[in-house]
Amino acid sequence: MNLTFIFASLIFAMTPGLSTMYILNNSTIYGRKEGILSAFGVMTGGMIYNIVAAVGLAAVITNFPFLFNSIKIIGAVYLIYVGIMSFKSSSATKQKNENKQCFTKGIITNIANPKVLIFFITFIPQFVTTSNNGIGKEIFILGTIYLFIECFWYVSLATFTAMFTDKFQNFFQTKMKYISGSVFILMGLNLLSFIVTYIA
């Protein structure tokens, strides 16, 4: 491991994506605690794929298109579901009282996103220096370091977002669910479109 890996990991973590949107959404609507729980959930989901990559099962999945496409389809449907549920929430207060599963949903959000798997089997191996039976161990260590860097960024993001939105809570709670809902649905539809094109 070197400074290049740490810097690259930080850049990847800071690049906006599904996880960033998920954490921003929960930090804005529910507050700092739920935003941080969301970050830990995302990290846990990433750790699952990290273990998969380390033991070599990622290669098996990518060699069987049916399994990989299943993950993609589940991810796309879940994104659309999250978006629709954001629209259906009648009020921020009701949503805050009923929606305390930020950690669990964070895990699902990351597992349902096939790009996370692709990341672990393409980015991490570039920094592997071992050429013997310790490759799996090094991949796991590098992946874990990346996840801690990512989690640090997400926790910071959740904290600052919650601090900022405290002063404009009513405005953001009213608008954010529509913004995030639209983004989730568009991302899901875009992913489904890509899957259909790929399979066809």
C-alpha positions as CSV (number, residue, x, y, z in Angstrom):
1,M,0.0,0.0,0.0
2,N,1.2,3.5,-0.7
3,L,0.1,7.1,-0.8
4,T,-1.2,6.7,-4.4
5,F,-3.7,4.1,-3.2
6,I,-4.9,6.3,-0.3
7,F,-5.3,9.3,-2.6
8,A,-7.1,7.3,-5.3
9,S,-9.3,5.7,-2.7
10,L,-10.3,9.1,-1.4
11,I,-11.1,10.4,-4.9
12,F,-13.3,7.3,-5.5
13,A,-15.0,7.8,-2.2
14,M,-15.7,11.5,-2.9
15,T,-17.1,10.7,-6.4
16,P,-20.9,11.2,-6.2
17,G,-22.9,8.0,-6.7
18,L,-25.8,6.0,-5.3
19,S,-24.3,5.7,-1.8
20,T,-23.6,9.4,-1.6
21,M,-27.2,10.2,-2.6
22,Y,-28.5,7.7,-0.1
23,I,-26.5,9.2,2.8
24,L,-27.3,12.8,1.8
25,N,-31.0,12.0,1.6
26,N,-31.0,10.4,5.1
27,S,-28.8,13.1,6.7
28,T,-31.1,15.8,5.3
29,I,-34.4,14.2,6.3
30,Y,-33.6,12.2,9.4
31,G,-30.5,13.9,10.9
32,R,-26.9,13.3,11.7
33,K,-27.4,10.0,13.5
34,E,-29.3,8.3,10.7
35,G,-26.9,9.7,8.2
36,I,-24.0,8.1,10.0
37,L,-25.9,4.8,10.4
38,S,-26.4,4.9,6.7
39,A,-22.7,5.3,6.1
40,F,-22.0,2.3,8.3
41,G,-24.6,0.3,6.4
42,V,-23.0,1.2,3.1
43,M,-19.6,0.2,4.5
44,T,-21.0,-3.1,5.7
45,G,-22.4,-3.8,2.3
46,G,-19.1,-3.0,0.7
47,M,-17.3,-5.3,3.1
48,I,-19.5,-8.2,1.9
49,Y,-18.3,-7.6,-1.7
50,N,-14.7,-7.1,-0.4
51,I,-14.8,-10.6,1.1
52,V,-16.3,-12.0,-2.1
53,A,-13.5,-10.4,-4.1
54,A,-10.8,-11.6,-1.7
55,V,-11.9,-15.3,-1.9
56,G,-12.2,-15.1,-5.7
57,L,-15.9,-15.6,-6.0
58,A,-16.2,-12.3,-7.9
59,A,-14.6,-14.0,-10.9
60,V,-17.2,-16.8,-10.7
61,I,-20.0,-14.4,-10.7
62,T,-18.7,-12.4,-13.7
63,N,-18.2,-15.6,-15.6
64,F,-21.9,-16.5,-15.2
65,P,-23.9,-13.7,-16.9
66,F,-27.2,-14.9,-15.4
67,L,-26.0,-14.4,-11.9
68,F,-24.5,-11.0,-12.6
69,N,-27.5,-9.8,-14.5
70,S,-29.7,-10.9,-11.6
71,I,-27.7,-8.6,-9.3
72,K,-28.1,-5.8,-11.8
73,I,-31.9,-6.3,-12.1
74,I,-32.4,-6.5,-8.4
75,G,-30.3,-3.3,-8.0
76,A,-32.4,-1.4,-10.6
77,V,-35.7,-2.5,-9.2
78,Y,-34.6,-1.6,-5.7
79,L,-33.6,1.9,-6.9
80,I,-37.0,2.5,-8.4
81,Y,-38.6,1.2,-5.2
82,V,-36.7,3.6,-3.0
83,G,-37.6,6.5,-5.3
84,I,-41.3,5.6,-5.3
85,M,-41.3,5.3,-1.5
86,S,-39.7,8.7,-1.2
87,F,-42.6,10.2,-3.1
88,K,-45.2,8.3,-1.1
89,S,-44.0,9.6,2.3
90,S,-46.7,11.9,3.5
91,S,-44.6,14.0,5.8
92,A,-41.0,14.2,7.1
93,T,-42.2,13.6,10.7
94,K,-44.0,10.4,9.8
95,Q,-41.1,9.3,7.7
96,K,-38.7,9.9,10.6
97,N,-40.8,7.9,13.0
98,E,-41.4,5.0,10.6
99,N,-38.1,4.8,8.8
100,K,-35.3,3.9,11.3
101,Q,-33.8,1.1,9.2
102,C,-31.1,3.3,7.7
103,F,-28.3,0.8,8.5
104,T,-30.0,-2.1,6.9
105,K,-31.1,-0.2,3.9
106,G,-27.5,1.0,3.5
107,I,-26.3,-2.6,3.3
108,I,-29.0,-3.4,0.7
109,T,-28.2,-0.3,-1.3
110,N,-24.6,-1.2,-1.7
111,I,-25.2,-4.9,-2.3
112,A,-27.8,-4.2,-4.9
113,N,-25.4,-2.0,-6.8
114,P,-23.3,-4.1,-9.2
115,K,-20.9,-1.3,-9.7
116,V,-19.5,-2.0,-6.2
117,L,-18.6,-5.5,-7.2
118,I,-17.0,-4.2,-10.4
119,F,-15.0,-1.7,-8.3
120,F,-13.5,-4.4,-6.0
121,I,-12.5,-6.7,-8.9
122,T,-11.0,-3.9,-11.0
123,F,-9.6,-1.1,-8.8
124,I,-8.2,-3.0,-5.8
125,P,-6.1,-5.6,-7.8
126,Q,-4.2,-2.7,-9.4
127,F,-2.4,-2.1,-6.1
128,V,-1.7,-5.7,-5.2
129,T,2.1,-6.5,-5.0
130,T,2.0,-10.0,-3.8
131,S,2.6,-12.7,-6.4
132,N,2.0,-15.8,-4.3
133,N,-0.8,-17.4,-2.2
134,G,-1.2,-14.2,-0.2
135,I,-3.0,-12.3,-3.0
136,G,-6.4,-12.9,-1.4
137,K,-5.2,-11.6,1.9
138,E,-3.8,-8.5,0.4
139,I,-6.9,-7.8,-1.6
140,F,-9.0,-8.1,1.5
141,I,-6.6,-5.7,3.5
142,L,-6.6,-3.1,0.7
143,G,-10.4,-3.3,0.3
144,T,-10.8,-2.9,4.0
145,I,-8.6,0.2,4.1
146,Y,-10.6,1.7,1.2
147,L,-13.8,1.0,3.0
148,F,-12.6,2.8,6.1
149,I,-11.5,5.8,4.0
150,E,-14.9,5.8,2.3
151,C,-16.7,5.5,5.6
152,F,-14.7,8.4,7.0
153,W,-15.8,10.5,4.1
154,Y,-19.4,9.5,4.3
155,V,-19.6,10.2,8.1
156,S,-18.1,13.6,7.5
157,L,-20.6,14.2,4.7
158,A,-23.5,13.1,6.9
159,T,-22.3,15.3,9.8
160,F,-21.8,18.5,7.8
161,T,-25.0,17.9,5.8
162,A,-27.1,17.5,9.0
163,M,-25.5,20.6,10.5
164,F,-26.3,22.7,7.4
165,T,-29.8,21.5,7.0
166,D,-30.7,22.1,10.7
167,K,-31.3,25.8,9.8
168,F,-33.4,25.0,6.9
169,Q,-35.0,21.7,8.1
170,N,-38.6,22.3,6.9
171,F,-37.5,23.4,3.4
172,F,-35.1,20.5,2.8
173,Q,-37.4,17.9,4.3
174,T,-40.1,19.1,1.9
175,K,-38.0,19.2,-1.2
176,M,-35.3,16.6,-0.7
177,K,-37.7,13.6,-0.9
178,Y,-38.8,14.7,-4.4
179,I,-35.3,15.4,-5.5
180,S,-33.8,12.1,-4.2
181,G,-36.9,10.1,-5.3
182,S,-36.5,11.4,-8.9
183,V,-32.8,10.6,-8.9
184,F,-33.3,7.1,-7.6
185,I,-36.0,6.3,-10.1
186,L,-33.9,7.8,-13.0
187,M,-30.9,5.8,-12.0
188,G,-33.0,2.6,-11.7
189,L,-34.5,3.2,-15.2
190,N,-31.1,3.9,-16.6
191,L,-29.7,0.7,-15.2
192,L,-32.6,-1.3,-16.5
193,S,-32.2,0.2,-19.9
194,F,-28.5,-0.7,-19.9
195,I,-29.3,-4.3,-18.8
196,V,-31.9,-4.7,-21.6
197,T,-29.5,-3.4,-24.2
198,Y,-26.7,-5.6,-22.8
199,I,-28.8,-8.8,-22.8
200,A,-30.3,-8.1,-26.2
